[in-house]
Amino acid sequence: MNFKRIYFLIFVTSFFFFTSYVIGQINPENITIARDEYGVPHIFTKTDAELAYGLAWAHSEDDFKTIQQSYLAGNAILSKHIGLKGSGADFLAQLIGSDQIVEKDYESKISKEYKEILEAYSQGINSYAKQNPEKVLHPDLFPVTPKKMLRYGQLQLFISSMGDYWVSKIVRNDLKYQKINESDSLYSKQEKGSNTFAFNSNKTSDGNTYLAINTHQPLDGPVSWYEAHLQSEEGTNILGALFAGSPSVLIGVNENIAWCHTVNQPDKTDVFALEMHPKNKNKYLVDGKYYDLEKYKAELRIKILGIPFKIKKRYYKSMYGPTLKNKSGYFSIKTPALSEIRGLEQWWKMGKSKNFTEFYSTLKMKAIPGYNIGYADKNDTIFYISNGLIPKRKAGYDWKNVVPGNTKKTLWTTTYNVEDLPQVLQPKSGYFYNTNHSPFLSTSIDENPIKNNFSEDMGFENYNNNRSIRLKYLIDEKQKLDFNDFKKIKYDHTLPTPLKYSWMDINELFEIDAKKYPDIKNILIDIQKWDRKAEINSIGAGAFAIFYSKLGKYYNQLPAPKIFPKTFLIEALKDTKKHMLKYFGKEKIKLGEFQKLVRGDKEIPIYGLRDVLTAMKSVPYKDGMTRVNAGESYIELVKFTPNGPEIESIISYGSSDNPNSKHYNDQMDKYASFQTKKMSLSKKEALEKAIKIYSPK
C-alpha cells in the first residue's frame, strides 16, 4: 500500500475544504489576466485585493517553485524539503524570531487595507496549489497565510541588513573585532548592486523627465525579478518588478511617478559582546545588574541515507537581540529590521503614490530598512535618498567594531528620521545618479549632500567605484541630453582609466613592461591596449575577464587595502595563459567565447564585466567558459511626457521559469543586443495586443 500517496490525498482533500471556504472572499471571474507576446501578465480588476489574488495566480503559473522555496525558508521548514542545504535558512528564521515578531505586531501594525492585500494574495497561492497539487513542494507550507508571507519578508530584510553575514562571522568565531562592510571573497563582490539615474528638464533637450531603473541582481532564485502590470479601479496602475512571493511591486512606474532601488551599505547592524556571570553562564551583566539569558533550540531537519533526522541547535536572546555563543563568548546582534514588519506595506503605498509629497510621506513610515531610492515623476521632480533604518548610537564608542554589551549606553532604541538622511531634491544640475557608491557624490559637486553633516557612526559609503566614475563622466559630457543619449549612457560598458574598484586596486597591471615577460607578453599587451569596452567580440575584454577570474586565490592572501603587487598580477597572467591554452587552444579569446548567457538549451555570448555600467557576474560553466548568474537583470527605462509615461523594459531570460514555456528564454536575444520591449500602462492597448486573455480557475 502506498502510504505516501494516501497521505498526500488526505492533504489535498483537507486543503480543498480550507480553500473552498476562504476563496469565496475573492471571485476569480472578476480578474482578467492578459498575457502579452512575451508572457508578461497585465492584470485588471475592480479592487486592489483582486489584483493581489491575480498576481499570486499569474506568478504561480510562471514560478510556483521559487515562491514556495522562499516561503519555506521564511517559515523555517526549508530543510523539510531539501534537507541539510535548507538548514541555514531555517536556523536564521528561528534565530531572529520572525514568528514571534509577526504574531506580536500583525494586528496592531498592519493596516486593514493591506491585510486585505495579504489575505487575497495568500488565497491566490492556495487556490493555485489546490488546482495543482502535484506542484506542491511540501504540505507543511499550506495553507499559506499572511503571517507566513510576512515571516519570509522579515527574513529577507534581516539578510539585506547584513544580519546573516554577522551570524556567519559569530559562528566561525571570526569577528576579529572589526567590521567589514563587504564580504571577504572576491567572488561575492557586486553580486547585488544596481544603477539608477534621472534627468529633469534642466538636463534634457526635450524638456521631459527620465529615470533609469537598472537593477543588478541574481538572474535566478528568490531575489531575481518578475515583471507584472497591475491595474485596478481603486487607483492602482503600475508596471514594474517584484521578487517571488511579494504581493507588492518593489520597483516600477505608475501614471504619475517612478522609482528604483540600489543596494546601499550604511551601518544598520551592530554586534554586542556580552559580559557573562563568572559561574552562572545563563546570566549576563548590564550596568552592574545580572539578567537571565533566554534559551531556545532551533529545530533543523536533515536526511541521511534517506532517513529523516531532527537536529537541535542552541541559541539565545538578550536585551540586545538574538544571541549566539562561540569559543570567545556570547555575542548579540541588533538591527532595526527585527522590529519592523511593514516593509511590504510601505512598498505597496509607494506604488500607489500620485506625487512626490505622497511618496515622501510614505517614506516616513520607516519600514524599509535600507536601499538607495531614485525617483522621478510627471511634474519634473527628481529625487535621490540613501534610505535606511540607521540607529541613533551613543557617541564615544567604536561602532565599526564589536561594542560592549554590558551597558545600556550602547542599547540604542531609535533610528534617524528620513529627513536626517543624505538626499538630493530637484538639483539645479538636473540630474542625480547612484551606482552603490557614496551618497555624498550624487549630483553636481556644489549640490551634493555634505559629508560632515552626517555622523560617521551612520556608516555611509565614502567611495567611488568604476560605474560611478564612468556614469558621472558620461552625464557631464553634454550640457543637454536627449532620450537616445540617456539610453546610450545606460548601456555603456566601458571601464574608466584608471580602474577604481571599491574592493581592490589592480592598476599596476597596466604599468608592467610586457617586454620583460615574453611568456605572457601577448596577453598582457592585449589587456594593456584594450579600449576598456566589455564587448562580446573584444579580445582585450576576453583576456581581462579570464585574468579577473584568476585573481581570487591571490586576493585572499592580501591584507586590506587589497592592492595587488606586480608579482601576484604576473602569476595571475600566467594562470590566464594556462587556462586559454587548456580550454581554447589559443591566446586570443573573445569575451563572448568565454562568457555566456545560459538558460536551458539556449547559450549565447554576452557582454559586460564586473563594475561596468552593464555589470555582469559570472561563475564557472563548462569547457573553461563561464556563465552569467548575476548583474544586469530587470531594466526599465521611463520617460515622463505630457501624454503620460513612455516605458521600455527587458529582463535577462523571460517571464516564465517553466522550461517548457516559450517565455522561458524568449527575451535573451533582445537583452544581449541592448534592445528593449515597448510597454504601456494602457488597459485598452494591453487587451488589444494580448496573446492570451483569461481568469484564474
C-alpha positions in Angstrom: 0.0 0.0 0.0 1.3 3.4 -1.0 1.0 5.3 2.3 2.7 8.4 0.9 0.1 8.6 -1.8 -2.7 8.2 0.8 -1.2 10.9 3.0 -1.0 13.3 0.0 -4.6 12.7 -1.0 -5.7 13.4 2.6 -3.7 16.6 2.5 -5.3 17.7 -0.8 -8.8 16.8 0.4 -8.4 18.8 3.6 -6.8 21.6 1.8 -9.8 21.7 -0.6 -12.2 22.3 2.2 -10.0 25.1 3.6 -9.7 26.9 0.2 -13.3 26.3 -0.6 -14.1 28.4 2.5 -11.7 31.2 2.1 -11.7 31.6 -1.7 -15.3 32.8 -1.5 -14.0 36.2 -0.5 -12.5 36.8 -3.9 -14.3 36.0 -7.1 -11.7 35.0 -9.7 -14.1 35.8 -12.5 -13.6 39.5 -11.6 -9.9 39.1 -12.5 -8.6 39.5 -16.1 -5.1 38.3 -16.9 -3.8 39.4 -20.3 -0.5 37.9 -21.4 1.4 39.9 -24.0 3.7 38.5 -26.6 6.5 38.0 -24.0 4.2 36.4 -21.5 4.2 39.4 -19.1 0.9 39.4 -17.2 -1.2 42.5 -17.4 -3.8 42.1 -14.6 -7.1 44.1 -14.5 -9.6 44.1 -11.6 -12.0 46.2 -9.7 -10.2 46.1 -6.4 -6.6 46.0 -5.2 -7.3 42.8 -3.3 -8.4 41.1 -6.5 -5.1 42.4 -8.1 -3.2 40.6 -5.3 -5.1 37.4 -6.0 -4.4 37.7 -9.7 -0.7 38.4 -9.2 -0.4 35.4 -7.0 -2.0 33.2 -9.6 -0.1 34.6 -12.6 3.3 34.4 -10.8 2.5 30.9 -9.6 1.8 29.9 -13.2 5.3 31.1 -14.0 7.4 30.2 -11.0 5.4 28.4 -8.3 8.5 26.5 -7.2 10.6 29.6 -6.2 7.6 31.2 -4.4 7.3 28.1 -2.3 11.0 27.8 -1.7 11.0 31.4 -0.4 8.1 30.8 2.0 9.6 27.5 3.2 12.8 29.4 4.1 11.0 32.2 5.8 8.9 29.7 7.9 11.9 27.5 9.0 10.7 24.5 7.0 13.0 24.5 4.0 15.1 21.7 5.5 12.0 19.5 5.5 12.0 19.9 1.7 15.7 19.9 0.8 17.4 18.6 3.9 20.8 19.9 5.1 21.1 22.6 2.4 18.0 24.3 3.9 19.1 24.2 7.5 21.0 27.5 7.4 17.9 29.5 6.3 15.8 27.5 8.8 18.2 28.4 11.6 18.2 32.1 10.7 14.4 32.2 10.6 14.2 30.7 14.1 17.1 32.8 15.5 15.6 36.1 14.6 12.2 35.1 16.0 10.2 36.2 13.0 7.2 34.2 14.0 7.0 36.0 17.4 7.6 39.4 15.8 4.8 38.9 13.3 2.4 37.4 15.8 3.0 40.4 18.2 2.6 43.2 15.6 0.4 41.9 12.8 -3.0 43.1 14.2 -1.7 46.4 15.5 0.8 47.5 12.9 -0.6 46.2 9.5 -3.4 48.4 8.2 -6.8 46.9 7.4 -6.3 47.8 3.7 -3.0 45.9 3.5 -4.3 42.9 5.4 -6.9 42.5 2.6 -4.0 42.5 0.1 -2.1 39.9 2.0 -5.1 37.7 2.5 -6.1 37.9 -1.1 -2.6 37.1 -2.3 -2.5 34.1 0.1 -5.8 32.9 -1.3 -4.4 33.1 -4.8 -1.4 31.0 -3.8 -3.6 28.5 -2.0 -6.0 28.2 -4.9 -3.2 27.5 -7.3 -1.9 24.9 -5.0 -5.3 23.3 -4.8 -5.6 23.2 -8.6 -2.0 21.9 -9.0 -1.3 19.5 -6.0 1.5 17.8 -7.9 3.5 21.0 -7.8 3.3 21.4 -4.1 6.8 21.0 -2.6 5.9 20.3 1.0 2.4 20.1 2.5 3.5 21.8 5.8 3.7 25.2 4.0 -0.1 25.1 3.2 -2.3 26.9 3.6 -0.2 29.9 3.1 -1.3 32.8 5.4 -0.5 36.5 5.6 1.7 35.8 8.6 3.7 33.2 6.8 4.2 35.7 4.0 5.4 38.4 6.4 7.8 35.9 8.1 9.6 35.4 4.8 9.7 39.2 4.3 11.3 39.5 7.8 14.0 37.1 6.9 14.8 38.8 3.6 15.1 42.2 5.3 17.3 40.8 8.0 19.6 39.4 5.4 19.6 42.7 3.4 20.7 44.4 6.6 23.8 42.0 6.7 22.4 40.1 9.6 23.2 36.8 8.1 26.7 37.9 7.4 27.3 38.7 11.1 25.6 35.4 12.2 28.2 33.6 10.0 31.1 35.6 11.5 30.0 34.8 15.0 29.5 31.1 14.3 33.0 31.0 12.7 34.5 32.9 15.6 35.9 35.2 13.1 34.8 38.7 14.3 38.3 39.9 14.8 36.7 42.9 16.4 36.5 44.8 13.1 33.5 45.2 10.8 33.9 44.9 7.1 31.0 46.2 5.1 31.8 43.9 2.2 32.4 40.1 2.1 35.9 38.8 2.3 35.6 36.9 -1.0 36.4 38.5 -4.4 33.8 36.3 -6.0 30.9 37.7 -4.0 31.6 41.3 -4.9 28.9 43.0 -6.9 26.5 40.1 -6.7 23.9 42.6 -5.7 24.2 46.2 -6.9 22.3 48.3 -9.4 22.3 51.7 -11.1 19.8 54.4 -11.1 19.9 57.9 -12.5 17.4 60.6 -13.5 17.3 63.8 -15.6 14.8 66.5 -15.4 14.1 69.4 -17.8 17.2 71.2 -16.7 19.2 68.4 -18.3 17.0 67.1 -21.1 16.8 68.7 -24.5 13.1 67.8 -25.0 12.1 69.1 -21.5 10.9 65.6 -20.4 11.9 63.7 -17.3 13.8 60.4 -17.5 14.5 57.7 -14.9 16.7 54.6 -15.4 15.6 51.6 -13.4 18.7 49.4 -13.8 19.0 46.6 -11.3 21.9 44.2 -10.7 20.6 41.1 -9.0 20.9 37.3 -9.3 19.3 36.2 -12.6 17.6 33.2 -10.9 16.3 32.4 -7.4 14.3 34.1 -4.7 15.7 37.6 -5.3 15.5 37.6 -9.1 12.9 39.8 -10.7 9.4 39.1 -12.1 7.7 41.7 -14.2 4.0 42.5 -14.0 1.4 45.2 -14.8 -1.3 45.7 -12.2 -4.4 47.9 -12.7 -7.5 48.2 -10.5 -10.4 50.5 -10.3 -9.2 51.6 -6.9 -6.4 53.7 -8.4 -3.6 51.2 -8.9 -1.9 51.2 -12.3 1.7 50.2 -12.0 4.2 48.3 -14.2 7.3 47.0 -12.5 9.1 44.1 -10.9 9.0 42.1 -7.7 10.5 39.1 -6.1 9.0 35.7 -5.7 6.2 35.7 -3.1 5.9 39.5 -2.9 2.3 40.9 -3.2 3.7 44.3 -3.9 5.7 45.8 -6.8 9.1 46.8 -5.5 10.4 49.0 -8.3 8.4 50.4 -11.2 6.3 53.2 -12.7 2.7 54.3 -12.4 0.9 57.1 -14.3 2.5 59.7 -12.1 5.7 58.5 -10.5 8.6 56.0 -11.0 11.2 54.8 -8.6 14.2 52.4 -8.4 16.3 50.9 -5.7 20.1 50.3 -5.5 21.9 48.5 -2.7 23.5 50.7 -0.1 25.6 49.9 2.9 25.2 52.3 5.8 25.8 50.6 9.2 22.4 49.1 10.1 23.5 46.2 12.3 25.6 46.1 15.5 27.3 43.2 17.3 27.5 43.3 21.2 29.9 41.3 23.3 28.1 40.2 26.5 29.8 40.0 29.9 28.7 36.7 31.4 28.5 35.8 35.0 31.8 34.1 36.1 29.9 31.0 37.4 26.4 31.1 36.0 26.6 31.1 32.2 22.9 31.8 31.8 23.3 35.3 33.2 24.8 38.4 31.7 25.8 41.7 33.3 24.5 45.1 32.2 25.2 48.2 34.3 26.0 46.2 37.4 22.9 44.0 37.3 22.6 40.4 36.1 19.9 39.4 33.6 18.8 35.9 32.5 19.8 34.9 29.1 16.7 33.4 27.3 17.5 30.0 25.9 16.0 28.4 22.8 16.6 25.4 20.5 16.2 25.7 16.7 14.9 22.5 15.1 16.5 21.6 11.9 15.7 18.6 9.7 18.2 16.6 7.6 18.2 13.3 5.8 21.0 10.7 6.0 20.6 7.8 3.5 17.0 8.8 3.0 16.2 8.7 6.8 15.0 11.9 8.3 16.7 13.2 11.5 16.0 16.2 13.7 18.9 18.3 14.9 18.5 20.9 17.6 20.9 23.9 17.8 21.0 26.2 20.8 20.6 29.9 20.5 19.8 32.7 23.0 18.2 36.1 23.3 19.4 39.0 25.4 18.0 42.5 25.7 20.3 43.4 22.7 18.8 40.8 20.4 19.4 37.3 19.0 22.5 35.8 20.7 25.0 33.1 19.8 27.8 31.5 21.7 31.3 30.8 20.2 34.7 30.0 21.7 35.2 33.6 22.5 32.0 34.2 24.3 28.4 35.3 23.7 27.5 37.8 21.1 24.2 39.6 20.3 23.0 41.0 17.0 20.8 44.1 16.9 19.3 45.7 13.8 16.1 47.8 13.3 14.9 45.3 10.7 14.0 42.9 13.6 11.4 45.3 14.9 9.5 46.3 11.7 7.1 44.2 9.7 5.6 46.8 7.5 8.1 46.8 4.7 5.8 45.2 2.1 3.1 47.6 3.0 5.4 50.6 2.5 6.3 49.3 -1.0 2.6 48.9 -1.8 1.9 52.5 -0.7 4.9 53.8 -2.6 3.4 52.2 -5.7 0.1 54.0 -5.2 1.6 57.5 -4.7 0.4 60.2 -7.0 3.1 62.8 -6.4 6.3 63.4 -4.6 4.5 64.7 -1.4 2.7 61.4 -1.1 5.8 59.4 -1.9 7.9 61.2 0.7 5.2 60.9 3.3 5.2 57.1 2.7 9.0 57.0 3.2 8.3 58.4 6.7 6.8 55.1 7.6 10.4 54.0 8.1 9.5 50.4 7.4 12.1 49.5 4.7 15.4 49.1 6.4 17.7 50.0 3.6 18.3 50.7 -0.1 19.0 53.8 -2.1 15.9 55.2 -3.8 15.9 57.1 -7.1 12.7 58.8 -8.0 11.2 60.8 -10.9 7.6 62.0 -11.7 5.4 63.7 -14.3 5.8 67.0 -12.5 9.5 67.1 -13.5 10.6 66.2 -9.9 13.7 64.1 -9.4 14.9 62.9 -6.0 17.5 60.6 -4.5 18.0 59.4 -1.0 20.3 56.9 0.8 17.4 55.4 2.7 17.8 53.2 5.8 16.8 52.5 9.3 20.1 53.6 10.9 20.4 53.5 14.7 21.0 56.7 16.7 24.1 55.5 18.6 25.7 56.9 21.7 28.9 58.8 20.8 32.2 57.7 22.2 32.1 54.0 21.0 33.8 52.5 18.1 30.7 51.3 16.3 32.7 49.9 13.4 33.8 47.2 15.8 32.1 44.9 18.2 30.8 47.1 21.1 30.3 46.3 24.8 27.1 44.6 25.7 27.4 45.3 29.4 25.9 48.8 29.4 22.6 50.3 28.3 24.6 53.2 26.9 25.1 51.0 23.8 21.5 49.8 23.7 20.1 52.2 21.1 16.3 52.4 20.8 15.7 54.9 18.0 16.6 55.4 14.3 17.2 58.5 12.3 14.3 60.2 10.6 14.0 60.2 6.8 14.7 64.0 6.8 18.1 63.2 8.5 19.4 61.0 5.7 21.6 62.1 2.7 19.3 63.2 -0.1 19.0 65.4 -3.2 15.8 67.0 -4.3 15.4 69.0 -7.6 19.1 69.8 -8.1 19.8 72.7 -10.4 22.2 70.4 -12.3 19.1 68.5 -13.5 20.4 65.0 -12.5 21.2 62.5 -9.8 23.0 59.2 -10.1 23.8 56.2 -7.8 25.8 53.0 -8.5 26.1 51.7 -5.0 28.8 54.3 -4.2 28.9 57.3 -1.8 25.7 59.2 -1.3 27.9 62.3 -1.0 28.6 62.0 -4.7 25.1 62.1 -6.1 24.8 65.1 -8.4 26.9 68.2 -9.2 29.8 69.0 -6.9 28.2 72.0 -5.3 24.8 70.3 -4.7 26.0 67.0 -3.2 24.9 66.2 0.4 27.7 67.4 2.7 29.5 64.5 4.3 30.4 66.5 7.5 26.7 67.0 8.2 26.3 63.3 9.0 27.7 61.3 11.9 30.5 58.9 11.0 28.6 56.4 13.1 25.9 56.2 10.4 28.5 54.4 8.3 27.7 55.8 4.9 29.9 54.8 2.0 32.7 57.3 1.1 34.0 55.7 -2.1 33.5 56.0 -5.8 33.5 52.9 -8.0 34.1 52.3 -11.7 30.5 52.7 -12.5 30.0 55.9 -10.6 33.1 57.5 -12.2 32.1 56.4 -15.7 28.5 57.5 -15.2 29.4 60.9 -13.9 31.7 61.4 -16.8 29.1 60.5 -19.4 26.4 62.7 -17.7 28.8 65.7 -17.7 29.9 65.2 -21.4 26.9 67.2 -22.7 25.0 70.1 -21.2 21.7 68.7 -22.5 20.8 65.1 -23.3 18.0 63.5 -25.3 16.5 60.1 -24.7 18.9 58.4 -27.1 21.8 59.8 -25.1 20.1 58.6 -22.0 19.9 55.0 -23.4 23.5 55.1 -24.6 24.6 56.0 -21.1 22.5 53.2 -19.5 24.1 50.7 -21.9 27.6 52.0 -21.7 30.0 49.1 -21.0 33.4 50.8 -20.7 35.7 50.8 -17.6 37.3 54.1 -16.7 41.0 54.8 -16.6 42.4 54.3 -14.1 40.3 51.5 -12.7 38.5 52.2 -9.4 37.2 49.0 -7.9 36.0 49.7 -4.4 37.3 46.4 -3.2 40.8 46.2 -4.8 43.5 48.0 -6.8 45.0 46.3 -9.8 46.2 49.3 -11.7 49.8 48.1 -11.5 48.7 45.7 -14.3 48.8 48.5 -16.8 52.4 49.6 -15.8 54.1 46.2 -16.3 56.7 46.2 -19.1 55.4 43.4 -21.3 58.9 43.0 -23.0 60.3 41.8 -19.7 57.8 38.9 -19.6 57.9 37.2 -23.0 55.9 34.2 -21.8 52.8 36.3 -21.1 53.7 39.2 -23.4 50.9 38.8 -25.9 48.1 38.5 -23.3 49.5 41.5 -21.3 49.6 43.6 -24.4 46.0 42.7 -25.3 44.9 43.8 -21.9 47.0 47.0 -21.8 46.0 48.1 -25.3 42.3 47.2 -24.7 39.9 50.1 -25.1 38.2 49.0 -21.8 34.9 48.1 -23.5 33.3 44.9 -22.3 32.1 44.0 -25.8 31.3 40.4 -26.9 33.8 40.5 -29.8 36.6 42.1 -27.8 39.9 40.2 -27.4 41.1 42.5 -24.7 37.8 42.1 -22.7 38.2 38.3 -23.1 41.7 38.3 -21.8 40.8 40.6 -18.9 37.7 38.5 -18.0 39.8 35.3 -17.7 42.5 37.2 -15.8 40.0 38.6 -13.4 38.7 35.1 -12.8 42.2 34.1 -11.7 42.7 36.8 -9.1 40.7 35.1 -6.3 43.4 33.0 -4.8 45.8 36.0 -4.7 43.1 38.3 -3.4 42.5 36.3 -0.3 46.3 36.4 0.5 46.3 40.2 0.6 45.7 42.4 3.7 43.4 45.3 3.4 43.5 47.5 1.4 43.7 45.0 -1.4 46.5 46.5 -3.5 47.8 43.9 -5.9 51.6 43.8 -6.2 53.2 43.1 -9.6 54.2 39.6 -8.5 50.6 38.5 -7.9 49.5 40.1 -11.2 52.1 38.3 -13.2 51.2 34.9 -11.6 47.5 35.6 -12.4 48.5 36.3 -16.0 50.4 33.0 -16.2 47.3 31.3 -14.9 45.3 33.1 -17.6 47.5 31.8 -20.3 47.3 28.2 -19.0 43.5 28.5 -19.0 43.4 29.8 -22.5 45.6 27.1 -23.9 44.0 24.3 -22.0 40.4 25.1 -22.9 40.6 27.1 -26.1 43.9 26.1 -27.7 44.9 29.8 -28.3 45.8 33.0 -26.6 43.3 35.3 -28.2 39.8 34.7 -26.8 36.9 37.0 -27.4 34.7 37.9 -24.3 31.7 36.2 -25.9 33.7 32.9 -26.3 34.5 32.9 -22.6 31.3 34.4 -21.1 27.8 33.0 -21.9 24.2 33.8 -21.0 22.6 30.4 -20.5 19.1 29.1 -19.9 18.0 25.7 -20.6 19.3 24.6 -24.0 20.0 28.2 -25.1 23.5 29.5 -24.8 24.6 32.9 -26.3 27.6 35.1 -25.9 27.1 38.0 -23.6 28.7 41.4 -22.9 29.6 43.0 -19.6 32.2 42.7 -16.8 32.1 43.4 -13.1 31.7 47.1 -12.3 31.0 48.4 -15.8 27.6 50.0 -16.0 26.2 46.9 -17.7 27.7 44.8 -14.9 27.9 41.1 -15.1 29.0 38.5 -12.6 30.0 35.1 -13.9 30.6 31.6 -12.4 32.3 28.6 -13.9 30.2 26.9 -16.5 31.8 24.2 -18.7 34.8 23.7 -21.0 36.6 26.6 -19.4 33.7 29.0 -20.0 31.7 31.0 -17.5 28.0 31.8 -17.4 26.5 34.9 -16.1 24.5 34.4 -12.9 24.0 37.9 -11.6 24.3 41.5 -12.8 22.1 43.3 -15.4 18.7 41.8 -14.6 15.4 43.8 -14.8 15.8 47.0 -16.9 13.0 49.6 -17.1 13.5 53.0 -18.8 10.9 55.7 -18.2 10.3 59.0 -19.9 7.5 61.2 -18.5 5.9 63.2 -21.3 2.8 65.5 -21.4 0.9 62.5 -22.8 2.0 60.2 -20.0 4.9 57.9 -19.3 6.7 56.1 -22.1 8.1 52.8 -20.9 10.7 50.3 -22.2 11.8 47.2 -20.4 13.7 44.0 -20.7 14.6 41.0 -18.4 17.6 38.7 -18.8 15.7 35.5 -19.6 11.9 35.6 -19.9 8.7 35.8 -17.9 8.5 32.1 -17.0 10.7 29.7 -15.1 9.0 26.8 -16.7 11.5 25.2 -19.2 8.5 24.1 -21.3 7.2 27.6 -21.8 8.1 29.6 -24.8 8.7 32.5 -22.4 11.4 30.7 -20.6 14.2 32.4 -22.5 12.5 34.5 -25.2 13.9 37.9 -24.1 17.5 36.7 -24.1 18.4 37.8 -27.6 17.0 41.3 -27.1 18.7 41.6 -23.8 22.1 40.5 -25.3 21.7 43.1 -28.1 21.0 46.1 -25.9 17.3 46.1 -27.0 14.2 46.7 -25.0 10.5 46.0 -25.5 7.9 48.8 -25.5 5.5 48.6 -22.6 2.3 50.5 -21.7 0.0 51.3 -18.7 -3.0 51.3 -21.1 -5.6 48.7 -20.4 -7.0 49.1 -23.9 -3.6 48.6 -25.5 -2.8 45.6 -23.3 -6.1 43.8 -24.2 -5.8 44.6 -27.9 -2.3 43.2 -28.1 -2.7 40.3 -25.7 -1.9 36.8 -27.0 -4.0 35.2 -24.2 -6.8 36.6 -22.0 -8.2 34.6 -19.1 -9.3 34.5 -15.5 -7.8 32.3 -12.8 -9.5 29.0 -12.4 
